[in-house]
Amino acid sequence: MSELTYTVSMPFKRKGKEQLKDMEFVMALSMDLKWFTPEQAKSVLAEAQRSGLLKRDGELVRPSFDVPK
């Protein structure tokens, strides 16, 4: 698992959800995990979408891979 894949999977694992709103994803990385500033977390979100790790469904994002339990 790449670092980006691991990083993307953690908000979904922590929240126990299959889909998250953009801000839920950003806040999970920045405030809950304290891994990034909110701006950095937004960059992670954008990179994950560009690389195909996240799929958008309206204002929700979901991983394009199976998140390990």
C-alpha positions in Angstrom: 0.0 0.0 0.0 1.4 3.4 -1.0 1.7 6.2 1.5 -1.0 8.2 -0.4 -3.4 5.1 -0.4 -2.8 4.6 3.3 -3.4 8.3 4.0 -6.6 8.4 2.0 -7.9 5.2 3.7 -7.5 6.5 7.3 -10.4 9.1 7.4 -12.8 6.4 6.2 -11.5 3.8 8.7 -11.6 6.3 11.6 -15.2 7.5 10.7 -16.4 4.0 9.8 -18.0 5.3 6.7 -17.8 4.4 3.0 -18.4 8.0 1.8 -17.4 11.4 3.3 -18.0 15.0 2.5 -14.9 16.9 1.4 -14.7 18.8 4.7 -15.1 15.6 6.7 -12.2 14.2 4.9 -10.1 17.3 5.3 -11.0 17.6 9.0 -10.2 14.0 9.7 -6.7 14.4 8.3 -6.0 17.8 9.9 -8.0 17.9 13.2 -8.6 14.3 14.1 -5.3 12.7 13.0 -3.3 15.9 13.2 -1.3 14.8 10.2 -1.7 17.9 8.1 -2.9 21.5 8.2 -6.3 22.0 6.6 -4.6 23.4 3.4 -2.3 20.5 3.2 -5.3 18.1 3.7 -7.1 19.8 0.8 -4.0 19.2 -1.3 -4.1 15.5 -0.4 -7.8 15.4 -1.3 -7.0 17.0 -4.7 -4.1 14.6 -5.4 -6.1 11.6 -4.4 -8.8 12.6 -6.9 -6.2 13.3 -9.6 -4.6 9.9 -9.1 -7.9 8.1 -9.1 -7.8 7.0 -5.4 -11.0 8.9 -4.7 -14.2 9.1 -6.7 -16.6 12.0 -6.4 -20.3 11.6 -6.1 -21.8 15.1 -5.8 -20.3 16.6 -2.6 -19.2 13.2 -1.3 -16.0 11.3 -2.0 -15.4 7.6 -1.7 -12.3 5.5 -2.1 -11.9 3.7 -5.4 -10.3 0.8 -3.6 -11.3 -1.5 -0.7 -10.3 0.1 2.6 -8.7 -2.5 4.8 -10.5 -3.2 8.1 
